[in-house]
Amino acid sequence: MAKCEICGKGPQFGNRVSHSNRKTRHKFRPNIQTARIEIEGQFRRVKICTSCLKSLKKSV
């Protein structure tokens, strides 16, 4: 399963709840993107969630 290489965010599990209050299992997946970022002077391709990508762009 895909995980963010910065914060470690992975899939979470819960229930979908219908109008009649029936519960079925559901997997909430993080929005993982492949990005080319500079780490210690070298550019690397990393799998990163969009919230980390947004905070990286704000800091630069």
C-alpha atoms as one frame of an Amber mdcrd trajectory, in Angstrom:
protein
   0.000   0.000   0.000   1.174   3.525  -0.709   2.529   5.571   2.197   3.858
   9.124   2.361   7.653   9.013   2.681   7.686  12.288   4.669   4.961  11.906
   7.318   4.138   8.193   6.985   0.446   8.769   6.308  -1.199   5.572   5.063
  -4.688   4.190   4.553  -7.242   4.445   7.359 -10.280   2.253   7.887 -13.821
   3.105   8.846 -17.456   2.620   7.952 -19.706   3.991   5.252 -23.012   4.723
   6.949 -26.149   4.716   4.802 -29.350   6.662   5.396 -30.836   3.543   6.989
 -27.746   3.453   9.303 -26.267   0.255   7.823 -22.483   0.060   8.138 -20.109
  -1.334   5.522 -16.318  -1.308   5.790 -14.471   1.344   3.816 -10.808   2.248
   3.252  -9.805   5.928   3.187  -6.676   6.254   1.042  -4.335   9.286   1.246
  -3.776  11.414  -1.872  -0.261  10.199  -2.764   1.631  11.890  -5.607   5.090
  11.264  -7.049   7.216  14.389  -6.775  10.811  15.265  -7.602  12.218  17.151
  -4.613  15.689  18.134  -3.446  16.935  16.207  -0.411  20.437  16.976   0.907
  21.540  18.544  -2.375  20.285  15.685  -4.574  17.012  15.464  -6.461  14.963
  12.352  -5.693  11.587  11.027  -6.758   9.472  10.415  -3.662   5.891   9.401
  -2.995   4.445  12.228  -0.937   0.939  13.167   0.220  -0.532  16.432  -1.040
  -0.645  18.024   2.422   3.149  17.539   2.785   3.681  18.775  -0.778   1.679
  21.922   0.013   3.687  22.611   3.190   6.994  22.039   1.319   6.002  24.592
  -1.325   5.099  27.133   1.374   8.492  26.766   3.082  10.472  27.377  -0.131
